[in-house]
Amino acid sequence: MDALNLPCANADTDAGAGDAQPSVPLPAGMPAQVWRLEPGRPWPLGAHVDGDGVNFAVYSRHATRIELCLFDDQGRCERLRGALPARSGDVWHGRLPRAGAGLVYGLRAHGPWRPEEGHRFNPGKLLLDPWAREIVVPEGGFDWHAPHRGSDEQGRPDRRDNAAAAHKARVVDDGPPPRWQRPARALAETVLYELHLRAFSMRMAGVPAGLRGTYAGLASDAAIAHLQRLGVTAVSLLPVHHKLDEAALSARGLVNHWGYNTLGFFCPEPRYAATSTPRQEFRAMVQRLHAAGIEVVIDVVFNHTAEGDARGPTLSWRGLDNAGWYRLPEGDRAGYENWSGCGNTLDLGQARVLQFVLDSLRYWVQQMGVDGFRFDLAAALGREGTHFDRHAAFFKAIAQDPALQGVKLIAEPWDLGPDGYRLGQFPDGWLEWNDRFRDGVRAFWLGGESTRGEFALRLAGSADLFQPRARAPLESVNYVVAHDGFSLADLVSYDLRHNEANGEGNRDGHPHNLSWNCGWEGPTTRPEVLARRARLQRALLATLLLAQGTPMLAAGAEIGHSQRGNNNPYCQDNEITWLDWEHADQGLLAFTAHVLALRRRLLPFGSDWYSGAPDRKGRTDLAWLRRTGRPLTVPEWENRTSRVLGALIGAPGGGGAPLLLLVNGRDHDLDFELPPGDWVAELDTTQADGRSSWQRHGAPRLRLPARSLLLLRDAGQGRTEAAGAPDDSTGQAEDRR
């Protein structure tokens, strides 16, 4: 197919222009020869260097023509336009001889404008290749006032050309994948550390000023030293895909700080790069983290795109084939299923959309070196029709893909669609964010509605959610705080959200936080309030890090970082979210590192389910005790007033050095009757560093401090007889208080 020569100005073009067009030179900087598009191949999708040329393959089932538009090196001027000359099924393709890496291009799609049928083709809009490996950002950034919408206010197609202000793609030649030296951490030793790449190092003094808030900053000696001192095994990065700030945020002078608004699913976000080569910088970061024994997990957002709802811009998918990319309501195909809450939902029931997701995942594993993914609103990805199915094509495709074997797969197990809450229902091998752990642990320690039974379930792998489906305890990702919601310091400092800085009248963010301000809202100098907050932070951290499951620590929790009571700082790229290393609570950091060291050494609750059944000698692998040292009865499990219990833990099947976990969530000290054993304290959360010199010395009981968690070890290394005698009424009334 021949090409159409264009002046530098991006003049409007008629959607009905003929296919046959005169050949012209390529953009400035390329050899001055007359080239023509050859048919090329329908695979792989996207633009790929192919010997002495570049092959282009574009998915669109409903288009009548796809045009390739070539630009100057900066993406300012459209110099060449030609229709892709071949079509194989739903893929349009063509090959440009003697072209290579660095070529800047966009796409235009011709077809019907019939929104009521789901079709929104408008060749006046330059479209980004969904498979783009590098994105050329318009000079001055993305202009929301430019004519990016596909239609006007009356719903008619807006034919104005937006190319000058549109994102373009640049051809990249990745070459063969690097040979990654991965830590390959076993799940039993995995400790996730969720962080925002920019916020983590923006104020870290040991990071060179020019590297703060960047991929190189996370790879710096200071950052890695902190991760190693802490004892985490994997960083779980908030989205690092190339993102777009929403129009509403731009109008308020804010940005999408968290990044859950993806534009380029194969491209690292350039704003996180200290250099002009984000891809290389990201790879170097991964290599340094791997060398330090730390895996890299990235948050991916395949449930929606940055195009928003029907009023949003036409950037890529909508213009290429709206009905082929998105889930559209059967009764209103001019609208969008909004199971993401962000205006649209990608349709993984379409084979090419599923291929798009798998291609992206493979790219980040093979070319970028990542070790796992956390899937945002993952229930949307597992819907067959409108219903979630743990055997959906998405899960099957990942399970059989050789490149994705051994990769950690973590689901946020819900979306906003019908029956969207699916905790515990994902396929075997998937990990799931466990918000029941979060809420149960918060309620127990901070005075919410709770029972000892609920708290014990969360400590022991959430067996009620995972065990009935033959899932492993480690597939529960336990967390107390995450990027979404209060920070740990704010959880014990605020009863109410304080999101005024977001510009939404403090209406955004969840109002139900199960938090407690400990007697004073916000900052205070009152010593009794500060002491209470400090003790509760340690108790919450210890519960998280010692519980059965895979723990996830939110960056900043270990240093007492506050977000000033903002529980939805998604748009705050400033001191609200940047970790305040200058005022870091060094004692809390030392405490957290100590607890993680205990987890590595003792793994209190192990990796397998406990039976609780006695063996022939009456010993159990796990026994739950009341303060009298007797087993808890059913009424005591369901008691909503008591916050006291013990867990006598042996190795699954019997042997090993027993451990005794003691918990007092009440506001006063009390005595706990100890089972037989030479008990020594490994952890005491009432101590600033968590360390204790307490030993039993024959004492029958221990004074258990208020709002504390203690971990004891039987120094005799023997086996402990679990309390199995029938309960009596001695001390029963007092225990139920």
C-alpha positions in Angstrom: 0.0 0.0 0.0 1.3 3.4 -1.0 1.6 6.3 1.5 0.2 9.8 1.7 2.6 12.7 2.1 1.5 15.3 4.7 2.7 18.8 5.5 3.9 19.4 9.1 0.5 20.8 10.0 -1.9 18.1 11.2 -4.7 19.0 8.9 -8.1 17.2 9.2 -8.5 14.3 6.8 -11.6 12.9 5.3 -12.6 9.5 6.6 -13.5 8.5 3.1 -10.2 9.1 1.5 -9.2 6.4 -1.0 -6.8 3.6 -0.2 -4.4 4.3 -3.1 -2.1 7.2 -2.3 1.3 8.4 -3.7 4.6 7.3 -2.2 6.6 10.0 -0.3 9.8 10.2 1.8 9.8 9.2 5.4 10.1 11.7 8.3 13.2 13.8 8.8 16.1 11.8 10.2 15.4 8.7 8.2 17.0 7.8 4.9 15.6 9.9 2.0 14.2 7.1 0.0 10.7 6.4 -1.3 9.2 3.5 0.7 6.0 1.6 0.5 4.2 -0.5 3.1 4.4 -4.2 2.4 1.8 -6.7 3.7 4.0 -8.0 6.5 2.7 -10.4 9.2 -0.2 -10.4 11.6 2.0 -11.2 14.5 3.3 -10.2 16.9 0.9 -7.5 17.7 2.4 -4.0 18.0 5.4 -2.6 16.2 8.5 -4.8 16.0 11.9 -4.5 14.3 11.9 -7.2 11.7 15.3 -7.6 10.1 15.7 -4.5 7.9 12.3 -3.1 8.6 9.4 -2.7 11.1 6.3 -4.8 11.1 3.1 -3.3 12.4 0.1 -5.4 13.5 -3.1 -3.8 14.9 -6.1 -5.5 16.4 -9.5 -4.2 15.3 -12.4 -6.5 14.5 -14.9 -3.8 13.4 -12.7 -1.2 11.5 -12.9 -0.8 7.8 -9.3 0.6 7.5 -6.4 1.2 9.8 -3.9 3.9 8.9 -0.3 4.1 10.1 0.9 7.7 10.7 4.6 8.5 11.0 6.0 11.6 12.7 9.2 13.5 13.2 11.5 12.3 16.0 9.8 14.6 18.5 6.3 13.6 17.5 5.3 17.1 16.6 4.6 16.8 12.9 2.8 14.1 11.0 4.9 13.4 7.8 3.6 10.2 6.3 0.3 8.4 6.4 -0.7 5.1 4.8 -3.3 2.4 5.2 -2.0 -1.0 6.5 -2.3 -3.1 3.4 -3.3 -6.5 4.7 -5.8 -8.0 7.1 -5.8 -11.5 8.6 -8.9 -12.1 10.6 -9.2 -9.3 13.1 -5.6 -8.1 12.7 -4.5 -5.4 10.3 -0.8 -5.5 9.4 1.9 -4.0 7.2 5.7 -3.8 7.0 7.8 -0.8 6.4 11.2 -1.7 4.8 14.4 -0.2 6.0 12.7 1.4 9.0 14.0 0.7 12.5 14.0 1.5 16.2 13.2 5.1 17.1 10.4 5.6 14.5 7.6 7.6 16.0 4.1 6.6 15.0 0.4 6.7 15.7 -2.7 5.0 14.3 -6.0 6.2 12.8 -9.0 3.9 12.5 -11.9 4.2 10.0 -15.2 2.6 10.5 -18.8 3.3 11.5 -19.9 5.9 14.0 -22.8 4.2 15.7 -22.4 4.5 19.5 -25.7 2.8 20.0 -24.1 -0.4 18.6 -20.8 0.3 20.4 -18.9 1.7 17.5 -17.0 5.0 17.9 -14.6 5.2 14.9 -13.3 8.6 14.2 -10.2 9.0 12.0 -9.7 12.5 13.2 -8.3 11.2 16.4 -4.7 9.9 16.5 -4.5 6.7 18.5 -1.8 5.2 20.6 -0.9 1.6 19.8 -2.0 -0.5 22.8 1.2 -2.6 22.4 3.5 0.5 22.4 6.8 -0.1 24.1 7.7 3.6 24.6 5.4 6.6 24.6 6.2 10.0 23.3 4.5 12.5 25.5 3.3 15.7 23.9 5.5 18.8 24.5 4.3 20.5 27.6 2.4 17.3 28.7 -1.0 16.1 27.9 -3.5 19.0 27.2 -7.0 18.2 28.3 -8.3 21.2 26.4 -7.2 19.7 23.1 -9.9 18.0 20.9 -9.4 14.4 22.3 -13.0 13.5 22.7 -14.4 11.5 19.9 -17.8 13.3 19.9 -19.2 16.7 20.6 -21.8 17.6 23.2 -24.6 16.5 20.8 -23.0 13.1 20.4 -21.9 13.7 16.9 -18.3 12.7 15.8 -15.8 15.5 16.5 -13.7 15.5 13.3 -11.1 17.9 14.6 -7.5 16.5 14.4 -5.9 16.0 17.8 -2.5 14.6 16.6 -0.4 17.6 17.7 -1.5 17.0 21.3 -1.8 13.2 21.3 0.5 10.6 22.7 2.5 8.7 20.1 4.5 5.4 20.2 8.2 5.0 19.5 9.5 1.8 18.0 11.7 -0.1 20.4 14.1 -3.0 19.7 14.3 -4.8 23.0 16.5 -7.6 21.7 16.6 -10.9 23.5 15.5 -10.9 27.1 18.3 -10.4 29.7 19.3 -13.4 31.8 17.8 -12.5 35.1 19.4 -13.9 38.3 16.2 -14.1 40.4 16.1 -14.6 44.2 13.1 -17.1 43.7 12.0 -16.7 47.3 9.8 -19.5 48.6 6.4 -18.4 49.7 7.0 -19.5 53.3 9.8 -16.9 53.6 8.1 -14.1 51.7 7.4 -10.8 53.3 5.9 -8.2 51.0 6.7 -4.5 51.4 4.2 -2.3 49.6 5.6 1.0 48.5 5.1 3.9 46.1 8.2 4.2 44.1 8.3 8.0 44.2 7.1 8.5 47.8 9.5 6.0 49.2 12.8 7.8 48.5 11.8 11.4 47.9 13.0 12.5 51.3 15.5 9.7 52.0 18.7 11.6 53.0 21.1 8.8 51.9 19.8 8.8 48.3 21.5 11.3 46.0 19.3 14.3 45.4 19.0 13.6 41.6 17.9 10.1 42.2 15.2 10.6 44.8 11.7 9.4 43.8 13.1 7.3 40.9 13.8 3.8 39.9 17.5 4.5 40.5 16.5 5.9 44.0 15.0 2.6 45.0 18.1 0.8 43.7 20.4 3.1 45.8 22.6 1.8 48.6 20.5 3.6 51.2 17.2 2.3 50.0 18.4 -1.3 49.7 20.1 -1.1 53.1 16.8 -0.1 54.7 15.0 -3.0 53.0 17.7 -5.5 54.1 17.8 -4.2 57.7 14.0 -4.5 57.9 14.1 -8.0 56.6 11.5 -7.9 53.8 11.9 -10.2 50.8 9.9 -8.5 48.1 8.9 -4.9 47.2 5.3 -4.6 46.0 5.3 -1.5 43.9 2.2 0.6 43.3 1.6 0.9 39.5 4.7 1.7 37.5 3.0 1.5 34.1 2.9 4.8 32.1 -0.1 6.7 33.5 -2.4 9.6 32.7 -3.6 12.2 35.2 -7.4 12.5 35.0 -8.9 15.8 33.7 -10.6 16.6 37.0 -7.3 16.3 38.9 -5.4 18.4 36.4 -8.1 21.1 36.7 -7.4 21.2 40.5 -3.6 21.2 40.0 -3.3 17.6 41.3 -2.0 14.4 39.8 -2.9 10.7 40.0 -0.1 9.9 42.4 -1.0 6.3 43.0 -1.1 5.7 39.2 -4.2 3.5 38.8 -5.0 5.1 35.4 -2.9 3.3 32.9 -2.1 4.5 29.4 0.9 2.3 28.5 0.8 -1.3 29.7 4.3 -2.1 28.3 6.0 1.2 29.4 7.5 2.2 32.7 6.3 5.5 33.9 8.8 8.1 32.7 8.2 10.5 35.6 9.9 7.9 37.9 13.1 7.9 35.9 16.2 9.9 36.7 17.4 9.4 33.2 15.9 9.7 29.7 15.8 5.9 29.4 13.1 4.6 31.9 13.2 1.1 30.5 16.9 0.7 31.1 16.7 2.4 34.5 13.9 0.1 35.6 15.9 -3.0 34.5 19.0 -1.8 36.4 16.8 -1.3 39.5 15.5 -4.9 39.3 19.0 -6.2 38.9 20.2 -4.4 42.0 17.3 -5.5 44.0 17.7 -9.1 42.9 21.4 -9.0 43.8 20.3 -8.0 47.3 17.9 -11.0 47.5 14.8 -8.9 47.0 12.0 -9.7 44.6 10.0 -7.2 42.6 6.2 -7.4 42.4 4.3 -4.7 40.4 0.7 -3.6 40.7 -1.1 -4.0 37.4 -4.4 -2.4 36.4 -6.0 -4.5 33.6 -9.6 -3.9 34.7 -9.9 -0.5 33.0 -8.0 2.0 30.9 -7.3 5.8 31.1 -10.1 6.5 28.6 -12.8 6.7 31.2 -16.5 6.7 30.4 -18.4 7.8 27.3 -17.4 11.4 28.1 -13.7 10.6 28.3 -11.0 11.1 25.6 -10.4 8.9 22.6 -6.8 7.9 23.2 -6.3 4.3 21.9 -8.7 1.4 22.6 -12.0 3.3 22.2 -11.0 4.6 18.8 -9.4 1.3 17.5 -12.4 -0.8 18.3 -14.6 0.3 21.2 -16.9 -2.8 21.0 -13.8 -5.1 20.7 -12.0 -3.8 23.8 -14.6 -2.9 26.4 -17.5 -4.5 28.2 -20.7 -2.7 27.0 -24.1 -3.1 28.6 -26.5 -5.2 26.4 -29.3 -2.7 26.7 -27.1 0.4 26.2 -24.0 -0.2 24.1 -23.4 3.6 24.0 -22.4 3.2 27.7 -19.8 1.1 29.6 -19.9 -1.5 32.3 -18.2 0.3 35.1 -17.1 -2.5 37.3 -13.9 -0.7 38.0 -15.4 2.5 39.3 -13.3 4.4 36.8 -15.7 4.6 33.9 -15.0 1.5 31.9 -14.0 -2.2 32.1 -11.8 -4.1 29.7 -13.4 -7.2 28.2 -11.1 -10.2 28.8 -13.7 -12.4 27.2 -12.4 -11.1 23.9 -9.5 -13.3 22.7 -7.3 -10.4 21.6 -7.9 -8.5 24.8 -6.8 -11.5 26.8 -3.8 -11.8 24.5 -3.0 -8.2 25.3 -3.0 -8.8 29.0 -0.8 -12.0 28.6 1.6 -10.2 26.3 2.0 -7.5 28.8 2.6 -9.9 31.7 5.2 -11.9 29.7 7.0 -8.7 28.7 7.4 -7.5 32.3 8.6 -10.9 33.4 11.0 -11.6 30.5 12.2 -8.2 29.4 11.8 -6.2 32.7 12.6 -8.9 35.2 9.7 -8.7 37.6 8.9 -11.6 39.9 5.2 -11.2 40.4 2.1 -9.1 39.9 -0.6 -7.7 42.2 -3.8 -7.5 40.1 -6.0 -4.5 40.9 -9.7 -5.3 41.2 -8.9 -8.8 40.0 -12.5 -10.1 40.2 -13.2 -8.1 37.0 -10.6 -10.2 35.2 -12.2 -13.5 36.1 -15.7 -12.8 34.8 -17.2 -15.1 32.2 -20.1 -12.9 31.0 -21.2 -11.1 34.1 -20.3 -13.8 36.7 -17.0 -14.5 38.4 -15.6 -17.9 37.6 -12.3 -19.2 39.2 -12.0 -21.4 36.0 -12.3 -18.4 33.7 -10.1 -18.1 30.5 -7.9 -15.5 32.2 -6.8 -17.9 34.9 -6.4 -20.9 32.5 -4.2 -18.8 30.2 -1.9 -17.8 33.0 -1.7 -21.3 34.4 -0.5 -22.8 31.1 1.9 -20.0 30.1 5.5 -21.2 30.4 6.9 -17.7 30.9 4.6 -17.1 33.9 5.5 -20.3 35.8 6.8 -19.5 39.3 5.6 -15.9 39.2 3.9 -14.7 42.3 0.2 -13.9 41.5 -1.7 -11.7 44.0 -5.3 -10.7 43.6 -7.3 -7.9 45.0 -10.2 -10.2 45.2 -13.1 -7.9 44.5 -14.5 -5.4 42.0 -17.6 -3.2 41.8 -19.6 -5.6 39.6 -22.4 -7.9 40.6 -21.4 -10.2 43.4 -17.9 -8.7 43.2 -16.5 -9.7 46.6 -14.6 -13.0 46.0 -12.2 -13.3 48.8 -10.9 -16.9 49.1 -12.4 -18.0 45.8 -9.5 -17.5 43.4 -7.6 -20.5 41.8 -5.1 -22.6 43.8 -1.7 -20.9 43.8 -3.1 -17.4 43.8 -2.5 -15.1 46.8 -5.3 -12.8 47.8 -5.4 -9.5 49.7 -7.3 -10.4 52.9 -9.3 -7.4 54.1 -11.0 -9.7 56.7 -7.6 -9.9 58.4 -7.3 -6.2 58.2 -10.7 -5.5 59.7 -10.6 -8.3 62.3 -7.2 -7.3 63.7 -8.1 -3.6 63.7 -11.4 -4.3 65.5 -9.7 -6.5 68.1 -7.0 -4.1 69.1 -8.8 -0.7 68.6 -12.1 -1.4 70.3 -14.3 -2.4 67.4 -16.9 -5.2 67.3 -14.9 -8.4 67.6 -14.7 -11.8 69.2 -11.8 -14.0 70.2 -13.0 -16.5 67.6 -12.7 -13.9 64.8 -9.3 -12.8 65.9 -8.0 -16.4 66.2 -9.3 -17.2 62.7 -7.3 -14.3 61.3 -4.1 -15.3 63.2 -4.4 -18.9 61.9 -4.5 -18.3 58.2 -8.2 -17.4 57.9 -9.1 -21.0 57.7 -12.8 -20.2 57.3 -12.1 -18.5 53.9 -9.3 -20.6 52.4 -9.2 -24.1 53.9 -12.7 -25.3 52.6 -11.5 -24.7 49.1 -8.2 -26.7 49.7 -6.2 -23.4 49.6 -3.0 -23.0 51.5 -2.7 -20.7 54.5 0.1 -18.7 52.8 -2.3 -17.7 50.0 -3.8 -15.2 52.4 -2.0 -11.9 52.1 -2.4 -10.4 55.6 -2.2 -6.7 56.1 -3.3 -4.1 58.6 -2.7 -1.0 56.5 -2.0 -0.5 52.8 -1.7 2.4 50.4 -5.5 2.8 50.5 -6.7 4.1 53.8 -5.0 5.4 57.0 -1.3 4.9 57.6 -0.5 2.9 60.7 0.4 6.0 62.7 -2.9 7.6 61.6 -4.9 4.5 62.4 -4.2 5.1 66.1 -4.3 8.9 65.8 -7.6 9.7 64.1 -11.2 8.7 64.4 -12.2 10.6 61.3 -10.7 11.1 57.8 -9.2 14.4 57.0 -9.0 14.6 53.2 -9.6 18.3 52.7 -6.4 18.6 50.7 -8.0 16.4 48.0 -10.4 19.2 47.0 -13.5 17.0 47.3 -15.0 18.5 50.4 -13.7 15.6 52.5 -16.3 13.4 50.9 -13.8 11.0 49.3 -12.2 8.0 51.1 -13.9 5.4 53.1 -15.6 6.7 56.3 -15.4 3.3 58.1 -11.8 2.8 59.2 -12.0 0.9 62.5 -9.5 3.4 63.8 -9.1 4.9 67.3 -7.4 8.2 68.1 -6.4 7.0 71.6 -8.1 9.9 73.3 -7.1 12.8 71.1 -7.7 13.6 67.4 -4.5 14.1 65.5 -1.1 15.4 66.8 -0.6 15.8 70.5 2.1 16.1 73.1 0.1 14.3 75.8 2.5 11.6 77.0 -0.3 9.1 77.9 -1.8 9.3 74.5 1.5 9.0 72.7 2.4 6.0 74.9 -0.9 4.3 74.1 -0.5 4.9 70.4 3.1 3.5 70.4 2.0 0.4 72.2 -0.9 -0.3 69.9 1.3 0.2 66.8 3.7 -2.4 68.1 0.8 -4.8 68.9 -0.7 -4.4 65.4 2.6 -4.9 63.7 3.4 -8.0 65.8 0.0 -9.5 65.0 0.5 -8.9 61.3 4.1 -10.2 61.1 3.6 -13.3 63.3 0.2 -14.5 61.9 -0.1 -17.4 59.6 -0.2 -16.3 55.9 1.9 -14.0 53.8 2.4 -10.7 55.5 2.4 -7.4 53.7 3.9 -4.4 55.4 3.0 -0.9 54.1 6.1 1.3 53.6 6.2 3.9 56.4 4.4 1.7 59.0 7.8 0.8 60.4 8.8 4.4 61.0 5.6 6.0 62.2 4.8 7.9 59.0 1.7 10.0 59.1 -0.4 11.2 56.2 -2.1 13.9 58.4 -5.2 11.9 58.7 -5.7 11.7 54.9 -7.1 8.2 54.2 -7.3 8.6 50.4 -4.1 10.5 49.3 -4.2 9.1 45.8 -3.7 12.7 44.4 -1.1 13.9 46.9 2.4 13.8 45.4 4.0 15.9 48.2 4.9 15.7 51.9 1.6 14.0 52.8 2.7 10.8 51.1 6.5 11.2 50.9 7.9 9.1 53.7 9.4 11.4 56.4 12.7 9.8 57.0 14.1 12.8 59.0 11.5 12.1 61.8 11.5 8.3 61.5 10.7 6.5 64.7 13.9 4.5 64.9 12.6 2.5 67.9 9.6 1.3 65.9 11.9 0.4 63.0 14.1 -1.7 65.3 11.0 -3.3 66.8 9.7 -4.2 63.3 13.1 -5.7 62.3 13.2 -7.7 65.5 9.7 -9.2 64.9 10.6 -10.1 61.3 13.8 -11.8 62.5 11.6 -13.8 64.9 9.3 -14.8 62.1 12.2 -16.0 60.0 13.7 -18.0 62.9 10.5 -19.4 64.5 7.7 -19.0 61.9 5.2 -19.2 64.8 2.2 -20.5 62.9 3.9 -22.4 60.2 2.9 -23.0 56.5 0.4 -25.8 56.9 -3.1 -26.0 58.4 -3.4 -27.1 62.0 -5.9 -29.7 63.0 -6.2 -29.0 66.7 -6.9 -32.7 67.3 -4.9 -34.5 70.0 -2.5 -37.3 69.1 -2.2 -40.6 71.1 -0.4 -38.8 73.9 -2.9 -36.0 74.0 -0.7 -33.4 72.4 -2.1 -31.0 69.8 -0.4 -28.9 67.1 -2.5 -25.9 68.2 -4.5 -25.2 71.3 -6.4 -22.0 72.1 -6.4 -21.1 75.8 -8.2 -18.7 78.1 -6.4 -16.8 80.8 -6.9 -19.7 83.3 -4.8 -21.9 81.0 -7.9 -24.0 80.0 -9.2 -24.5 76.5 -11.7 -21.9 75.2 -15.3 -23.1 75.1 -17.8 -22.2 72.4 -19.5 -19.4 74.4 -16.1 -18.0 75.2 -15.1 -17.9 71.5 -18.2 -15.8 70.7 -17.8 -13.5 73.7 -17.7 -9.9 72.3 -16.3 -8.3 75.4 -13.2 -10.3 76.1 -9.9 -9.5 74.3 -7.7 -12.1 76.1 -6.5 -15.4 74.7 -3.4 -17.6 74.3 -2.2 -19.9 71.5 -0.1 -23.0 72.4 1.7 -23.8 69.2 3.7 -26.9 68.3 4.9 -28.0 64.9 2.2 -29.5 62.7 2.0 -33.2 63.6 3.4 -32.8 67.1 7.1 -32.3 67.5 9.3 -29.2 67.8 9.9 -26.5 70.3 6.5 -25.2 71.5 5.6 -21.6 71.3 3.1 -19.7 73.4 1.4 -16.6 72.0 -0.4 -14.5 74.6 -2.7 -11.6 73.8 -4.3 -9.0 76.0 -6.3 -6.5 74.1 -7.9 -5.0 77.3 -6.9 -1.8 78.9 -5.5 -3.3 82.2 -2.9 -5.9 83.2 -4.0 -9.4 84.2 -2.6 -12.8 85.1 -2.3 -15.6 82.6 -1.9 -19.2 83.8 1.0 -20.8 81.9 1.0 -24.4 80.7 4.0 -26.6 81.6 7.3 -25.6 80.0 10.5 -23.7 80.5 9.2 -20.5 79.0 11.3 -17.6 78.0 10.1 -14.4 76.3 11.1 -13.9 72.7 8.8 -10.8 72.2 7.1 -8.3 74.4 5.3 -5.5 72.6 5.2 -3.3 75.6 8.9 -2.8 75.2 10.0 -0.3 72.7 12.4 -2.7 71.0 10.2 -5.7 71.6 12.9 -7.5 73.6 12.4 -9.0 77.1 14.6 -10.9 79.6 11.6 -12.5 81.2 11.9 -16.2 82.1 9.5 -18.4 83.9 11.7 -19.6 86.8 8.9 -21.9 87.9 6.2 -19.2 88.3 2.8 -20.7 87.5 1.5 -17.5 85.9 2.6 -14.4 84.0 1.5 -10.8 84.5 0.2 -10.0 81.0 0.4 -6.2 80.4 -2.5 -4.3 78.9 -2.8 -4.0 75.1 0.1 -6.3 74.6 1.2 -9.4 72.7 3.9 -11.7 74.1 5.6 -14.6 72.3 7.2 -17.2 74.6 9.4 -20.2 73.6 9.9 -23.4 75.5 13.6 -23.3 76.2 13.5 -27.0 77.1 12.9 -27.8 73.4 10.5 -30.5 74.6 7.0 -31.4 73.7 4.2 -29.8 75.6 1.1 -31.5 76.7 -1.8 -29.4 75.5 -4.4 -28.5 78.1 -7.1 -31.1 77.5 -9.0 -31.5 80.8 -12.6 -30.4 81.0 -13.1 -26.8 81.8 -14.4 -25.8 85.2 -15.9 -22.6 86.5 -12.9 -21.3 88.3 -12.2 -17.8 87.2 -14.8 -18.1 84.4 -16.8 -15.0 85.2 -13.7 -12.9 85.5 -12.3 -14.3 82.2 -15.4 -13.3 80.3 -15.2 -9.7 81.3 
